[in-house]
């Protein structure tokens, strides 16, 4: 689920924090690579 600020993050080649589990969101690493790692990839 992308919130209204999703466009900003996507332009920065990142995902919004709400796409990550709380422990990962706290690291501020919002990269696509981190998203894959956080989701078992």
Backbone bond lengths (Angstrom), bond angles and torsions (degrees), N, CA, C in turn:
res aa  C-N    CA-C-N  psi(-1)  N-CA   C-N-CA  omega(-1)  CA-C   N-CA-C  phi
1 X - - - 1.443 - - 1.528 108.23 -
2 X 1.320 117.18 124.07 1.458 121.33 177.81 1.515 109.84 -104.39
3 X 1.310 115.10 133.03 1.456 119.86 177.05 1.523 109.08 -85.75
4 X 1.312 116.75 -175.92 1.462 121.95 -178.01 1.524 112.22 -59.45
5 X 1.340 118.64 -30.33 1.456 120.75 -178.44 1.531 112.09 -81.31
6 X 1.306 118.10 2.61 1.460 121.96 -178.61 1.509 113.69 -58.29
7 X 1.323 117.75 -34.74 1.464 121.03 -179.97 1.517 112.01 -63.21
8 X 1.317 116.61 -39.91 1.469 120.88 178.12 1.523 110.08 -61.26
9 X 1.321 116.46 -50.51 1.459 119.97 -177.63 1.523 111.46 -63.78
10 X 1.304 117.46 -40.83 1.457 119.53 179.55 1.529 111.04 -64.52
11 X 1.323 117.61 -36.17 1.466 120.94 176.50 1.531 110.91 -64.20
12 X 1.326 117.18 -28.15 1.468 122.75 178.18 1.533 111.86 -89.71
13 X 1.335 115.99 7.50 1.468 122.53 -177.01 1.521 111.07 60.18
14 X 1.337 115.39 41.39 1.450 123.18 177.66 1.521 108.68 -134.00
15 X 1.317 115.15 169.17 1.457 121.91 173.48 1.519 108.99 -111.39
16 X 1.320 117.90 152.59 1.470 119.91 175.81 1.529 110.75 -63.32
17 X 1.316 115.79 152.39 1.455 121.56 -178.97 1.513 113.63 -57.31
18 X 1.326 117.03 -28.91 1.467 120.08 -178.15 1.528 112.41 -66.32
19 X 1.319 117.73 -9.98 1.468 121.19 178.40 1.528 112.58 -84.64
20 X 1.332 116.44 -6.00 1.458 121.68 -174.07 1.517 111.55 -114.20
21 X 1.338 116.59 154.29 1.462 119.77 172.03 1.534 109.01 -64.03
22 X 1.333 118.48 154.92 1.470 121.37 -176.34 1.531 114.56 -52.32
23 X 1.310 118.82 -41.58 1.467 120.84 -178.09 1.527 111.78 -63.83
24 X 1.315 117.55 -36.35 1.464 121.45 179.42 1.527 110.12 -79.06
25 X 1.303 117.15 -38.12 1.468 120.42 179.23 1.527 111.05 -57.35
26 X 1.318 117.77 -36.15 1.469 122.30 -179.29 1.522 113.05 -64.92
27 X 1.341 118.18 -19.89 1.463 121.13 -179.22 1.527 112.22 -81.70
28 X 1.308 117.50 -13.01 1.469 124.00 -177.59 1.526 113.23 63.89
29 X 1.338 117.91 12.58 1.465 121.05 173.42 1.514 106.35 -87.43
30 X 1.310 116.84 101.78 1.462 122.08 -175.13 1.528 111.96 -106.69
31 X 1.317 116.42 20.27 1.461 121.18 -176.57 1.531 111.25 -70.16
32 X 1.329 114.63 158.21 1.461 120.12 176.61 1.528 109.77 -63.06
33 X 1.330 116.44 -37.31 1.464 120.74 179.42 1.531 110.56 -60.74
34 X 1.327 116.79 -44.13 1.472 120.08 179.18 1.517 111.55 -66.13
35 X 1.323 116.65 -34.80 1.469 120.96 177.33 1.532 109.75 -62.06
36 X 1.312 116.78 -44.64 1.472 120.54 179.12 1.525 110.30 -62.35
37 X 1.339 117.10 -45.48 1.464 120.39 179.11 1.514 111.70 -62.59
38 X 1.319 116.93 -39.99 1.466 121.17 -179.32 1.519 112.77 -67.69
39 X 1.320 115.93 -20.18 1.455 121.03 -177.90 1.525 112.70 -111.07
40 X 1.322 115.91 27.85 1.454 121.41 171.77 1.521 115.73 83.88
41 X 1.299 117.85 13.46 1.467 120.33 -177.71 1.481 114.49 -96.16
